[in-house]
Amino acid sequence: MVKDAHDSARNINPAKLPEYARVYRGWARHPYSMMFGLDETFDGVVFTGYHSAAQMPGNPLSHTMNTQNNFVKVNGMLAPELMLNSLIASSLGVPVYCVCGDRGLCEWMNEINPNIATVPINEGIGAGALTLHPDVAVRRIRETVSAAIATKKKEDCMFPMSDKYHLEINFKEHFKAYEGGFYPGAKQTGSRTIEFECTDWLDAMRFLHFVL
């Protein structure tokens, strides 16, 4: 299954996909967000077109979920969308075989779990990016993903989970933190900051879904 997960989520031309592929377009308004449709029956996940988190310098488009926040942190770490989505996969017992995106994000994943294959496609430099030729990028992605699926063990490609999660959102506007502080279990800890703790990652995504 292919999940179109950028902006309108109607970017991918289904006619360009293999006939056996299914594609989910648009937004289900489910807490899984970009990962809607994933369940325990899937053999693995491949992420393409991913970018660094808000506050990370690896991409001129760095952000986390939207542009209304300065940063999102999970257990004190700046959280890219890749982290949120990889934790969804792990919570369902699904491995991440490959990540394709900007160099900074790929290096971040290499530090988290070096067994997960990465393909850096571009490198953010200031307000621009240095990129590969599209044909070269496609070839590298195809070769890397094929090799990862063929050679890597499922248990080696799981994104690490925690026993509990502490989430922190710093908004650009103070009233967003005020509003989010009314979410059950959330606490406003600063004029633009709210925090939330849980032990189930679905609860974390539910919090982000309604507050972020």
C-alpha positions as CSV (number, residue, x, y, z in Angstrom):
1,M,0.0,0.0,0.0
2,V,1.2,3.6,-0.8
3,K,0.1,6.4,1.6
4,D,0.3,9.8,0.0
5,A,1.2,12.0,2.9
6,H,2.2,15.4,1.8
7,D,0.0,18.6,2.0
8,S,-3.3,17.6,0.3
9,A,-2.2,14.0,0.2
10,R,-3.3,13.9,-3.4
11,N,0.1,14.3,-5.1
12,I,0.9,10.8,-6.4
13,N,-0.6,9.9,-9.8
14,P,-2.1,6.4,-9.2
15,A,-1.7,5.7,-13.0
16,K,2.1,5.7,-12.5
17,L,2.0,3.0,-9.9
18,P,2.1,-0.8,-10.5
19,E,-1.4,-2.3,-10.9
20,Y,-1.0,-4.4,-7.8
21,A,-0.5,-1.2,-5.6
22,R,-3.2,0.3,-3.6
23,V,-2.9,4.0,-2.7
24,Y,-4.6,6.0,0.1
25,R,-5.1,9.6,-0.9
26,G,-6.4,12.4,1.3
27,W,-6.6,12.5,5.1
28,A,-8.7,10.1,7.1
29,R,-8.6,12.4,10.2
30,H,-7.2,9.4,12.2
31,P,-4.5,9.9,14.9
32,Y,-2.2,7.8,12.8
33,S,-2.2,10.6,10.2
34,M,0.5,9.8,7.6
35,M,0.5,6.2,8.6
36,F,-3.2,5.6,8.3
37,G,-3.9,2.2,6.9
38,L,-0.9,0.5,8.5
39,D,-1.6,-2.5,10.7
40,E,0.1,-5.6,12.0
41,T,-0.3,-7.5,8.7
42,F,2.3,-5.4,6.9
43,D,5.8,-6.8,6.4
44,G,7.6,-3.5,6.5
45,V,7.7,0.2,5.9
46,V,9.7,2.4,3.5
47,F,9.7,6.2,3.9
48,T,10.4,8.4,0.9
49,G,10.6,12.2,0.5
50,Y,11.1,12.8,4.2
51,H,12.6,16.0,5.7
52,S,14.2,17.1,9.0
53,A,12.3,18.2,12.0
54,A,11.5,21.8,13.0
55,Q,14.6,23.4,14.5
56,M,16.9,20.9,12.6
57,P,19.1,22.6,9.9
58,G,19.1,19.8,7.4
59,N,16.4,21.1,5.1
60,P,15.0,24.5,4.1
61,L,11.5,23.0,4.6
62,S,12.3,21.6,8.1
63,H,9.1,21.4,10.1
64,T,7.1,18.9,12.2
65,M,3.6,18.2,11.0
66,N,2.8,21.9,10.4
67,T,4.3,25.3,10.6
68,Q,2.4,26.4,13.7
69,N,5.0,25.1,16.1
70,N,8.7,26.0,16.8
71,F,9.4,22.4,17.7
72,V,8.0,19.1,19.0
73,K,10.1,17.0,21.3
74,V,9.7,13.3,22.4
75,N,11.6,12.4,25.6
76,G,13.7,15.5,25.2
77,M,14.6,14.9,21.6
78,L,13.6,17.0,18.6
79,A,11.0,14.9,16.8
80,P,10.8,14.8,13.0
81,E,7.7,13.3,11.4
82,L,9.9,10.3,10.7
83,M,10.2,9.6,14.4
84,L,6.5,9.8,15.0
85,N,5.7,7.5,12.1
86,S,8.4,5.0,12.9
87,L,7.1,4.7,16.4
88,I,3.7,3.9,15.0
89,A,5.2,1.2,12.9
90,S,7.1,-0.2,15.9
91,S,4.0,-0.1,18.1
92,L,2.4,-2.4,15.5
93,G,5.4,-4.7,15.2
94,V,6.3,-3.5,11.7
95,P,10.0,-2.8,10.8
96,V,11.3,0.2,8.9
97,Y,13.5,-1.1,6.1
98,C,14.6,2.2,4.5
99,V,14.4,6.0,4.8
100,C,14.9,8.3,1.9
101,G,15.2,12.1,2.4
102,D,17.5,14.9,3.3
103,R,21.0,14.0,4.5
104,G,20.5,15.4,8.0
105,L,17.5,13.2,8.6
106,C,19.3,10.1,7.2
107,E,22.2,10.8,9.5
108,W,19.8,11.2,12.4
109,M,18.3,7.7,11.6
110,N,21.7,6.2,11.3
111,E,22.4,7.3,14.9
112,I,19.1,5.9,16.1
113,N,19.3,2.5,14.4
114,P,22.2,2.0,11.9
115,N,20.5,-1.2,10.7
116,I,17.8,0.8,9.0
117,A,19.0,1.6,5.4
118,T,19.0,5.3,4.3
119,V,19.3,7.1,1.0
120,P,20.2,10.8,1.2
121,I,18.6,12.5,-1.8
122,N,19.4,16.1,-1.0
123,E,21.4,18.2,1.5
124,G,20.0,21.4,2.9
125,I,22.4,24.4,2.7
126,G,21.0,27.6,4.0
127,A,17.7,28.3,2.3
128,G,18.4,25.9,-0.6
129,A,19.4,22.3,-1.2
130,L,21.9,20.4,-3.2
131,T,20.2,17.4,-4.8
132,L,20.9,14.3,-6.8
133,H,19.7,13.9,-10.4
134,P,16.2,12.4,-10.3
135,D,17.2,9.3,-12.2
136,V,20.2,8.7,-9.9
137,A,17.9,9.1,-6.9
138,V,15.3,6.7,-8.2
139,R,18.0,4.1,-9.0
140,R,19.6,4.4,-5.5
141,I,16.3,4.1,-3.8
142,R,15.3,1.0,-5.8
143,E,18.7,-0.7,-5.2
144,T,18.8,0.1,-1.5
145,V,15.3,-0.9,-0.7
146,S,15.6,-4.1,-2.6
147,A,18.8,-5.0,-0.8
148,A,17.4,-4.1,2.6
149,I,14.3,-6.2,2.2
150,A,16.3,-9.1,0.9
151,T,19.1,-9.1,3.6
152,K,17.9,-7.4,6.8
153,K,16.1,-9.1,9.6
154,K,12.8,-7.7,10.8
155,E,14.0,-7.5,14.5
156,D,17.0,-5.5,13.5
157,C,15.0,-2.8,11.7
158,M,12.6,-1.9,14.5
159,F,12.6,1.7,15.6
160,P,13.4,1.7,19.4
161,M,10.4,2.3,21.7
162,S,10.3,3.6,25.3
163,D,8.3,2.5,28.3
164,K,6.9,6.0,28.6
165,Y,6.8,9.1,26.5
166,H,7.1,12.8,27.5
167,L,5.9,15.1,24.7
168,E,6.6,18.8,24.5
169,I,5.2,21.3,21.9
170,N,6.4,24.8,21.6
171,F,4.0,26.9,19.6
172,K,4.7,30.1,17.6
173,E,1.5,31.6,19.1
174,H,0.8,31.7,22.8
175,F,-2.9,31.0,22.4
176,K,-2.2,27.6,20.8
177,A,-0.5,26.5,24.1
178,Y,-3.4,27.9,26.1
179,E,-5.9,26.0,24.0
180,G,-3.9,22.8,24.0
181,G,-3.6,22.9,27.8
182,F,-7.2,21.9,28.0
183,Y,-6.5,18.5,26.4
184,P,-7.0,15.8,29.0
185,G,-3.7,15.1,30.7
186,A,-1.9,18.0,29.0
187,K,-0.2,20.8,31.0
188,Q,0.7,24.2,29.9
189,T,4.3,24.8,31.2
190,G,5.1,28.1,29.5
191,S,3.4,30.9,27.6
192,R,3.9,28.9,24.4
193,T,4.6,25.4,25.7
194,I,2.5,22.4,26.6
195,E,3.6,18.9,27.8
196,F,2.0,15.5,27.9
197,E,3.0,12.1,29.2
198,C,1.8,8.6,28.4
199,T,2.9,5.0,28.1
200,D,1.0,4.1,24.9
201,W,2.2,5.6,21.6
202,L,-1.3,5.7,20.2
203,D,-2.2,8.1,23.1
204,A,0.8,10.2,22.1
205,M,-0.5,10.4,18.5
206,R,-4.0,11.1,19.7
207,F,-2.6,14.1,21.7
208,L,-0.7,15.4,18.7
209,H,-3.7,14.8,16.5
210,F,-6.0,17.1,18.5
211,V,-3.5,19.6,19.9
212,L,-0.8,20.1,17.3
